[in-house]
Amino acid sequence: MDNTKKTLLKDALKYGVILGLIAIIVAILVYVFDLVTISLWSGAIIGLLNVVIYFITILILMKSYRDKVLGGFMKYGRGLIFGIIIGAYSAILVAGFNYILNGIIDPDYQKNTMEKVSSMTVDYMYGAGVSDEMIEQTIERFEKREIPSAIKSAVIAIPGTIIFSFIVSLIAAAFAKRNKDPYEAAME
């Protein structure tokens, strides 16, 4: 491995830890204030907010890397690779946190959340005048849903987060890239 790749991986580690810590802080706030079960749509709103926070954080970290490490210039490909790597480091850190939360601190968290969401869904369906048959089918679907173990959730989350980081980085790298003036680059 050449020195450039070692430096990229080393620099990305620091930025990946920052991204991971931000994601963990958001997860702690969601957990402590039980934000997922405030309303039927709160989970979707929190998910959307997470996407926005993740994108903004990766964009800020890419620009910081570009300005502090690369001297103010970064090609699109370098930004994309950097974003994917910091996403991978972050995914590992967050997976570890999720394992600790769901496996040690509160092993029933996922089950309890699923029960609350199921109850809110059924209540909504009754209020909306949905037929009893459809409500029964919905209840059966919730009961059949398997809640993965803490380790399985953590392991499954890593590739998903890396793929998500790739998608976010595709966009963020376009905003963070800054090419040198072709004349200056030729003179170097």
Steps between C-alpha positions, in 0.01 A plus 500: 500500500652832400532799732206687342259215580635469855453873552147488356403212730657670801334835430168331429513322836492831689213632290317164518514512880350851491218381271442194719485707819245734346287200396532354850394829662191510277423135588537573872259794473249282313535229765490722809199702387332198333449711188411209273173436680376858537269457204440259216711712263779598740719209388485619139569860601797392712630290210477798265672724756776239534555505122528881502737501800711224343526683167588835657757337729671312214502817289655705782757228570591474129548876476708499817716218363535685169601827666711375793669194353496540122584870481158617382466275196337160462392303197157343490636143518711575806198652673285200413756253633554710810125511569464125462793433733377736772157339463655156548689606812185668632293188424730283710490745791120538488451122466705456817287757679177338378621162623571647844162678509288210372703214647611629839333825607144432381456160335122549474521841329427375148219273618338775708528751217344252256211439741437875540510557124268204446253636755511849348443354153199299612355802684545710187332235287200482738472879493515503120216248475705217351323165492556255784638246252775738384584590859531130587732447201715791614518364855603158363775662291636679806490179704684304228776759475823370639701737714868436424750444777726787601801345327306428182367857491851638544650278229218569253527875554864525388459419127176700487669804647794467260262487202313800639834682547584427137174657383541804727865536396405495131308821560718660769821454298348703219454792740835457677725455196720787396740454212818696456519754225621300197769760431637479856487120495699495173760736645564273799 
